[in-house]
């Protein structure tokens, strides 16, 4: 091989020096130029490789010499410069070419922080040439693009539906930026090379937005067939988003769009009541954020104030979901606070401002609400939720004094809420001016009630001659009742309002479960009749929901099981007054047929066996309930719930 041939490694990827000849520059090899085909400017290029003539792929000698000289000079100046690998791949990452731990981050912070490279929707196609084969990741792009509607008007309508109905309440994307990104994406040239440059990180975000939008778009239909089509289309977009999230690191580095997509996939699972799976997706989204250094505050990186606040908000949303989902499921969370160095968001909204304007913007007091206020306050609640899991639900049992201490922290957080977010009797005069306030209020209230119920749940069934656990009894019934009241109101919403409501953290936990257990435990208490009335209305409204899926239906069945057990206990008590000689196994008969009014609702769904209560079970559920390591089984596990409720009723 000649010396000149050794030098020409990538003749088309570097620009020419001033010594190059003037006029039109050659952009194709000799073979592609003769056939008037687009060349990828590699040596040999992909076209010549496909035609089986890589040895005929040639470039003009003068151009080879110039570009070879430039390549050597560029390599000398670049060295191992921080972040160079990811910059070359078009990724908006700035921290280096591998994941770093907190020790490496600390060392980098002490030095001058690198600047963020400019973000672009389309990454350099030169970085994707290695994926040009049917067996590689590139083939996945064709499949994903094939799932998009062919009509741009359709996609435009779906995007606008999401931006106008959901985005402003849940802080997903900046509308103007997203519209311009979509215009750039749709305006690309359709061809092998341009498709190779599609940013899958942004495409994942587009897919999950479409997953929400098709449900909103089908909300007005009354046809079951049309609703079924909307649900199926939504699931296709949802799975496309998850697929794009998984494979995009094979093409690009991480990006904020990828983190946003992971966050919205998690919210989608909460919306559909799949809490267990949401634990996996929020963990993946958190890793994507950590890989970009989001666990280190933007001020430490020397980022602009606008970029810093954007990252803080996104991190805080992930943080709240991570802590609350883990607490609900009794599983480890993904974020270790002692390995993070990040501040809570400021009470200021910088989206739509330039970097210069953002630097001059003054943070507002809490008395003046902004779109960031809910994130700021939610971040504080998430820290308490994480501490509750660490100290009260860890590997070692916690004392009741510690439970009281954590309850005081929750109450202190509640007291510092501004008037418009107050848990009791909130000030609603600002709701008309700030349309997001009612929804943000619901998010904070539901998260607070969830944390307090979870904290006191192990002590709900405990009795004490000194009434020591009265705080837990009162806290559970107070928070569960307040939360159910809001849920009953939400069941009268339309599809858009209901989706805004259920995208909060609350939908992974149902306060109706707690109220049902309270009723079973105390069937003769003064408030039990009112609890049963509310639970019956709750189940009735849920069953009328045309969008109710199998996960929601499973929750309804569990609550109905509590209703039937409680009603049966009350009736059995009345019968025992009339027939005192009743034998113990007959205390709670088969309750499915005991109340004719509820028989159509339950008979086809739950098979209760009367002899369950007369047996000697190996597992005593009241004791298991009191175990701090116990977490609610999935609602779909109806047999477990049946056994638990039956045994709690038996030991009443």
CORDARA-V807220 format. One record per residue. N is the residue number from 1. SS is DSSP state (@ for helix, = for strand, . for the rest). OMEGA is omega in radians with two decimals (* if undefined). Layout:
{{N	SS	OMEGA} {N	SS	OMEGA}}
//
This chain:
{{1	.	-3.12} {2	.	3.14} {3	@	-3.13} {4	@	3.12} {5	@	3.12} {6	@	-3.04} {7	@	-2.99} {8	.	-3.13} {9	.	3.14} {10	.	-2.98} {11	.	-3.04} {12	.	-3.04} {13	.	-3.11} {14	.	-3.12} {15	.	-3.10} {16	.	3.06} {17	.	-3.12} {18	.	-3.13} {19	.	-3.13} {20	.	-3.10} {21	.	-3.12} {22	.	-3.12} {23	.	-3.12} {24	.	3.13} {25	.	3.12} {26	.	3.14} {27	.	-3.14} {28	.	3.03} {29	.	-3.07} {30	@	-3.11} {31	@	3.14} {32	@	3.12} {33	@	3.14} {34	@	-3.12} {35	@	-3.12} {36	.	3.11} {37	.	3.11} {38	.	-3.09} {39	.	3.13} {40	.	3.00} {41	.	3.00} {42	.	3.09} {43	.	-0.05} {44	.	-3.12} {45	.	-3.08} {46	@	3.13} {47	@	-3.14} {48	@	3.09} {49	@	3.13} {50	@	3.14} {51	@	3.11} {52	.	-3.14} {53	.	-3.13} {54	@	-3.12} {55	@	3.13} {56	@	-3.13} {57	.	-3.06} {58	.	3.04} {59	.	3.09} {60	.	-3.03} {61	@	-3.11} {62	@	-3.14} {63	@	3.12} {64	@	-3.10} {65	@	-3.11} {66	@	-3.09} {67	@	3.08} {68	@	3.11} {69	@	3.13} {70	@	-3.12} {71	@	3.13} {72	@	-3.13} {73	@	3.13} {74	@	3.13} {75	@	-3.14} {76	@	-3.07} {77	@	-3.09} {78	@	-3.10} {79	.	3.07} {80	.	-3.03} {81	.	-3.10} {82	.	3.07} {83	.	-3.03} {84	@	-3.11} {85	@	-3.09} {86	@	3.06} {87	@	3.14} {88	@	-3.14} {89	.	3.08} {90	.	-3.09} {91	.	3.10} {92	.	3.11} {93	.	-2.99} {94	.	-2.94} {95	.	-3.12} {96	.	-3.02} {97	.	3.08} {98	.	3.10} {99	.	-3.14} {100	.	3.06} {101	.	-3.07} {102	@	3.12} {103	@	3.12} {104	@	3.14} {105	@	-3.14} {106	@	-3.14} {107	@	3.14} {108	@	-3.13} {109	@	-3.13} {110	@	3.10} {111	.	3.11} {112	.	-3.10} {113	.	3.11} {114	.	3.12} {115	.	3.05} {116	.	3.02} {117	.	-3.14} {118	.	3.14} {119	.	3.13} {120	.	3.11} {121	.	-3.12} {122	.	3.12} {123	.	-3.12} {124	.	-3.12} {125	@	3.10} {126	@	-3.11} {127	@	-3.05} {128	@	-3.05} {129	@	-3.08} {130	@	-3.11} {131	@	-3.06} {132	.	3.01} {133	.	-3.02} {134	.	-3.12} {135	.	-3.09} {136	.	-3.11} {137	.	-3.09} {138	@	-3.13} {139	@	3.13} {140	@	-3.11} {141	@	3.13} {142	@	-3.13} {143	@	-3.12} {144	@	3.12} {145	@	3.12} {146	.	3.13} {147	.	3.14} {148	.	3.04} {149	.	-3.11} {150	.	-3.07} {151	.	-3.13} {152	@	3.14} {153	@	3.11} {154	@	-3.14} {155	@	3.10} {156	@	-3.13} {157	@	3.14} {158	@	3.13} {159	@	-3.13} {160	@	3.12} {161	@	3.12} {162	@	-3.08} {163	@	-3.09} {164	@	-3.05} {165	@	-2.95} {166	@	-2.91} {167	@	-3.06} {168	@	-3.14} {169	@	-3.00} {170	@	3.06} {171	.	-3.12} {172	.	-3.10} {173	.	3.00} {174	.	-2.98} {175	@	-3.09} {176	@	3.14} {177	@	-3.10} {178	@	3.10} {179	@	3.13} {180	@	3.09} {181	@	3.11} {182	@	3.10} {183	@	3.11} {184	@	3.14} {185	@	-3.08} {186	@	-3.12} {187	.	-3.13} {188	.	3.07} {189	.	3.14} {190	.	-3.14} {191	.	-3.06} {192	@	-3.04} {193	@	-3.09} {194	@	3.10} {195	@	3.11} {196	@	-3.12} {197	.	3.13} {198	.	-3.14} {199	.	-3.11} {200	@	3.11} {201	@	3.09} {202	@	3.14} {203	@	3.08} {204	@	3.11} {205	@	3.10} {206	@	-3.11} {207	@	-3.09} {208	@	3.03} {209	@	3.10} {210	@	3.12} {211	@	3.07} {212	@	-2.98} {213	@	-3.10} {214	@	3.05} {215	@	3.08} {216	@	-3.10} {217	@	-3.14} {218	.	-3.06} {219	.	-3.07} {220	.	-3.09} {221	.	3.09} {222	.	-3.12} {223	.	3.08} {224	@	3.14} {225	@	3.12} {226	@	3.10} {227	@	3.11} {228	@	3.10} {229	@	3.12} {230	@	3.12} {231	@	3.14} {232	@	3.09} {233	@	3.11} {234	@	3.13} {235	@	3.10} {236	@	3.12} {237	@	3.12} {238	@	-3.13} {239	@	3.05} {240	@	3.11} {241	@	-3.14} {242	@	3.12} {243	@	3.13} {244	@	3.12} {245	@	-3.07} {246	@	-3.02} {247	@	-3.07} {248	@	3.09} {249	.	3.07} {250	.	-3.13} {251	.	-2.97} {252	.	2.91} {253	.	3.14} {254	.	3.11} {255	.	3.09} {256	@	3.11} {257	@	3.14} {258	@	3.09} {259	@	3.11} {260	@	3.12} {261	@	3.10} {262	@	3.11} {263	@	-3.11} {264	@	3.02} {265	@	3.09} {266	@	3.11} {267	@	3.10} {268	@	3.11} {269	@	3.06} {270	@	3.11} {271	@	3.13} {272	.	3.05} {273	.	3.08} {274	.	-3.02} {275	@	-3.07} {276	@	-3.14} {277	@	3.12} {278	@	3.09} {279	@	3.12} {280	@	-3.07} {281	@	3.13} {282	@	3.10} {283	@	3.12} {284	@	3.11} {285	@	3.12} {286	@	3.09} {287	@	3.09} {288	@	3.12} {289	@	-3.14} {290	@	3.13} {291	@	3.06} {292	.	3.13} {293	.	-3.11} {294	.	3.08} {295	.	3.01} {296	=	-3.03} {297	.	-3.11} {298	@	3.09} {299	@	3.13} {300	@	3.12} {301	@	-3.10} {302	.	3.14} {303	.	3.09} {304	.	-3.12} {305	@	-3.14} {306	@	3.10} {307	@	3.14} {308	@	-3.13} {309	@	3.10} {310	@	3.13} {311	@	3.11} {312	@	3.14} {313	@	-3.11} {314	@	3.12} {315	@	-3.12} {316	@	3.08} {317	@	3.07} {318	@	-3.08} {319	@	-3.13} {320	@	3.13} {321	@	-3.14} {322	@	-3.09} {323	@	-3.06} {324	@	3.09} {325	@	3.12} {326	@	3.14} {327	@	-3.14} {328	@	-3.06} {329	@	-3.09} {330	.	-3.13} {331	.	-3.14} {332	.	3.05} {333	.	-3.02} {334	.	-3.00} {335	.	3.00} {336	.	-3.05} {337	@	-3.07} {338	@	3.06} {339	@	3.14} {340	.	3.12} {341	=	-3.07} {342	.	-3.14} {343	.	3.04} {344	.	3.12} {345	.	3.03} {346	.	3.12} {347	.	-3.12} {348	.	-3.12} {349	.	-3.02} {350	.	3.13} {351	.	-3.11} {352	.	3.09} {353	.	3.05} {354	.	3.10} {355	@	-3.14} {356	@	3.12} {357	@	-3.13} {358	@	-3.12} {359	@	-3.11} {360	@	-3.09} {361	.	-3.11} {362	.	3.09} {363	.	-3.07} {364	.	3.00} {365	.	-3.10} {366	.	3.12} {367	.	3.11} {368	.	-3.04} {369	.	2.98} {370	.	3.09} {371	.	-3.13} {372	.	-3.04} {373	@	-3.12} {374	@	3.12} {375	@	3.10} {376	@	-3.12} {377	@	3.10} {378	@	3.11} {379	@	3.10} {380	@	3.11} {381	@	3.13} {382	@	3.10} {383	@	3.11} {384	@	3.11} {385	@	3.09} {386	@	3.11} {387	@	3.09} {388	@	3.13} {389	@	-3.13} {390	@	-2.96} {391	@	-3.06} {392	@	-3.09} {393	.	3.12} {394	.	-3.10} {395	.	-3.09} {396	.	-3.10} {397	.	-3.13} {398	.	3.07} {399	.	3.14} {400	@	3.07} {401	@	3.10} {402	@	3.08} {403	@	3.11} {404	@	3.11} {405	@	3.14} {406	@	3.09} {407	@	3.09} {408	@	3.09} {409	@	3.10} {410	@	-3.14} {411	@	3.08} {412	@	3.09} {413	@	-3.13} {414	@	-3.09} {415	@	-3.09} {416	.	3.09} {417	.	3.06} {418	.	-3.01} {419	@	-3.10} {420	@	3.06} {421	@	-3.08} {422	.	-3.12} {423	.	3.07} {424	.	3.07} {425	.	3.14} {426	.	3.06} {427	.	-3.02} {428	.	-3.09} {429	.	-3.12} {430	.	-3.05} {431	.	-3.12} {432	.	3.13} {433	.	3.14} {434	.	-3.02} {435	.	-3.13} {436	.	-3.03} {437	@	3.14} {438	@	-3.11} {439	@	3.10} {440	@	3.08} {441	@	3.12} {442	@	-3.13} {443	@	-3.12} {444	@	-3.12} {445	@	-3.11} {446	@	3.11} {447	@	3.10} {448	@	-3.14} {449	@	3.10} {450	@	-3.11} {451	@	-3.09} {452	@	3.10} {453	@	-3.13} {454	@	3.13} {455	@	-3.02} {456	@	-3.07} {457	@	-3.12} {458	@	-3.06} {459	@	-3.10} {460	.	-3.08} {461	.	-3.09} {462	.	3.10} {463	.	3.12} {464	.	3.14} {465	.	3.10} {466	.	-3.13} {467	.	-3.04} {468	.	-3.04} {469	.	-3.13} {470	@	3.12} {471	@	-3.13} {472	@	3.11} {473	@	-3.10} {474	@	-3.14} {475	@	-3.12} {476	@	-3.08} {477	@	3.13} {478	@	-3.11} {479	@	-3.13} {480	@	3.13} {481	@	3.13} {482	@	-3.12} {483	@	3.13} {484	@	3.11} {485	@	3.11} {486	@	-3.14} {487	@	3.11} {488	@	3.10} {489	@	-3.09} {490	@	-3.12} {491	.	3.07} {492	.	3.14} {493	.	2.94} {494	.	-3.07} {495	@	-3.11} {496	@	-3.14} {497	@	3.14} {498	@	3.12} {499	@	3.07} {500	@	-3.09} {501	@	-3.03} {502	@	3.07} {503	.	3.06} {504	.	-3.07} {505	@	-2.95} {506	@	-2.93} {507	@	3.07} {508	@	-3.11} {509	.	-3.07} {510	.	-3.14} {511	@	3.11} {512	@	3.09} {513	@	-3.10} {514	@	3.13} {515	@	3.10} {516	@	3.12} {517	@	3.09} {518	@	-3.14} {519	@	3.12} {520	@	-3.12} {521	@	-3.09} {522	.	-3.06} {523	.	-3.08} {524	.	-3.13} {525	.	-3.06} {526	.	-3.07} {527	.	-3.04} {528	@	-3.13} {529	@	3.11} {530	@	3.10} {531	@	-3.13} {532	@	3.11} {533	@	3.13} {534	@	-3.14} {535	@	3.10} {536	@	3.11} {537	@	3.13} {538	@	3.14} {539	@	-3.13} {540	@	3.14} {541	@	3.13} {542	@	-3.13} {543	@	3.10} {544	@	-3.14} {545	.	-3.07} {546	.	-3.13} {547	.	-3.11} {548	.	3.13} {549	.	-3.07} {550	@	3.12} {551	@	3.08} {552	@	3.11} {553	@	3.09} {554	@	3.09} {555	@	3.11} {556	@	-3.11} {557	@	3.13} {558	@	3.14} {559	@	3.11} {560	@	3.08} {561	@	3.08} {562	@	3.14} {563	@	-3.09} {564	@	3.11} {565	@	-3.12} {566	@	3.12} {567	@	3.12} {568	@	3.11} {569	@	3.14} {570	@	3.13} {571	@	3.12} {572	@	3.11} {573	@	3.11} {574	@	3.13} {575	@	-3.13} {576	@	3.07} {577	@	3.13} {578	@	-3.11} {579	.	-3.06} {580	.	-3.11} {581	.	-3.10} {582	.	-3.11} {583	.	-3.08} {584	@	-3.11} {585	@	-3.11} {586	@	-3.09} {587	.	3.10} {588	.	-3.12} {589	.	3.12} {590	.	-2.98} {591	.	-3.13} {592	.	-3.12} {593	.	-3.06} {594	.	-3.12} {595	.	-3.05} {596	@	-3.11} {597	@	-3.09} {598	@	-3.08} {599	@	3.13} {600	@	-3.08} {601	@	-2.97} {602	@	-2.95} {603	.	-3.09} {604	.	-3.01} {605	.	-2.99} {606	.	3.12} {607	.	-3.12} {608	.	3.13} {609	.	-3.09} {610	@	-3.05} {611	@	3.09} {612	@	-3.04} {613	.	3.12} {614	.	-3.09} {615	.	3.07} {616	.	-3.02} {617	.	3.06} {618	.	-3.09} {619	.	3.10} {620	.	-2.99} {621	@	3.07} {622	@	3.10} {623	@	3.11} {624	@	3.12} {625	@	-3.10} {626	.	3.12} {627	.	-3.11} {628	.	3.14} {629	.	3.13} {630	.	3.05} {631	.	-3.13} {632	.	3.00} {633	.	3.10} {634	.	-3.10} {635	.	-3.14} {636	.	3.11} {637	.	-3.00} {638	@	-3.13} {639	@	3.11} {640	@	3.10} {641	@	-3.14} {642	@	3.14} {643	@	-3.11} {644	@	-3.10} {645	@	-3.13} {646	@	-3.12} {647	@	3.04} {648	@	3.09} {649	@	-3.12} {650	@	-3.11} {651	.	3.12} {652	.	*}}
//
